[in-house]
Each structure stands twice: as structure tokens, then as C-alpha cells.
Amino acid sequence: MGTLGRAVYTLGHLIRRSGQAVDRLGSLFQGSHFIEEHVSRHRTLMDLLDKSPVVDKDSFIAPSASVIGDVQVGQGSSIWYGSVLRGDVNSICVGSGTNIQDNSLVHVAKTNISGKVLPTIIGDNVTIGHSAVVHGCTIEDEAFVGMGAILLDGVVVEKHAMVAAGSLVRQNTRIPSGEVWAGNPAKFLRKLTDEEIAFIVQSATNYVNLAKVHAAENVKSFDEIEFERMLRKKFARRDEEYDSMLGVVRETPPELVLPDNILPADNKSQKPFP
């Protein structure tokens, strides 16, 4: 670096330090409303070599998720906070209406002991629970993978099949439709009931709707967030019985109303999300 280069570098350093000082001063003026913003090199969608993620415009990719390389994500699908889909040595395909929940890992295999080329293929309306690991697998439509489950190379989970939470499914295992497998190593446990199969489908629908709420929240401006905070504080101690005695009618602002389609009324008594 020559003399001119050093001078330009020093000038840039001083400008950046000045900007940081102005930011700290502005934060002091904001007081309790201050929201610290960290500069991060994290990229939610990242190209790798000549491969770029292809993500449907109606899907939700959480800000802290990572979708890398040869990955396709279909309409209405959601990749939640902290999850990683790494399509580097092979491809990952995620269908429509599928949810891959927080801190899950989806990867692929170029080859394994048996010499197979193993992309990861995840169908439509699939639920993959928090912190699951899916490696070089095929998961068919409307299947369910529980929290913390690990699926090794070559596993096939058929439609309407369920892998129980915390299970380890060994290489090249096929889990037939309508069955629950559990354990380490995972083995057949029992048949799914009709109610459980319906729950798998409903779980995917619930997450499609929930993702819309998170997507909307993530694009709100600071002013919108502050306005909603003020409204929640104002309505926090609302007493409907006391209001009715006084003949007072208070309408809840639409900004504070959670959409009905997040969890349909006839399903509120069912099992919680995985």
C-alpha cells in the first residue's frame, strides 16, 4: 500500500469512527426506546460458486436462517430462525407449504459408503421439528419429522409417516406410510391413527399461516413497532366486566388482533406444535 493508499485508508477509518460516535450519541438521545443495531455479514440467501438459491416470493426465510447454494424453496414454505440449508455438494429441494423449524440442519451428500449421489428432497406440507438434522434424505409429502430427530444418508420417509422426536434413523432406512418410528436406532413403534394423520396435515397449514405473521413483523418499521407497543400498554389492563358495568365499549385496535387462521378454532384443543 503506497502513501496515497495509506492516506485514503486512514481517512476511511476516521469517517467510520466518526459515524460510530454519532450513532452512540443518537442512541443516548433515544433513551429507553433505543434499539441497538449490529452490523452483520450474515446473508440469508447466499450464492455458492455458480449456484444460487431459488426461493418463491410467498415463502418465509427467517432473518437468521441460511439458505446456501443449490436450494429450491416452494410456495408457502418457511425456513425458521437459525436453520441452515446447505446445498453445496448436491441439491436441496423443498416443496410447497413445508416448514423447517428453528435450528434445523438440511444438508446433502455427493457420495457415501455405498457410492450413491444423495440430494435432499423434501415434499409438500412436510413438518420438520426444531433442531432436526436431515442429511441426504427423501421426505415425501405430508410427512412429519419430530424435534431433534436425525435422519442419515439415504433415508426415505413416506407420505403420512412420522419420525418421533429425538430418534436416530440409520442409513438407507425406509419408513412406510402410516407408521411411527422411534428410538436410537429408530424402529417401528406403531401405526398412526387417522387423527394423527390429520394433525400432520393441519400442522403444516398452521405453520403456513404463522409464517405470514412473522414475515409481516420482520418488515415493520421502528415507528410501527413503537405504535403497537403504545397500544398494547394502553389496553394491557382492560377489564371487560368493569367496562360493561359502565356501559363502555372498547374496540381492540386491528394492529393487536392475531389473525384467526393462525390456529383454527376447532383445532385449538389439539396437540401443540412440535
Secondary structure, DSSP 4 states (H G I P E B T S, - for coil): --HHHHHHHHHHHHHHHHHHHHHHHHHHHHGGG----------SEE-BTTB--EE-TTSEE-TT-EEEEEEEE-TT-EE-TT-EEEEEEEEEEE-SS-EE-TT-EEE-BS--TT---B-EEE-TT-EE-TT-EEES-EE-TT-EE-TT-EE-TT-EE-TT-EE-TT-EEPTT-EE-TTEEEEETTEEEEEEPPHHHHHHHHHHHHHHHHHHHHHHHHHT--HHHHHHHHHHHHHHTT--HHHHHHHT---PPPGGGPPPGGGS-GGGTTSPPP-
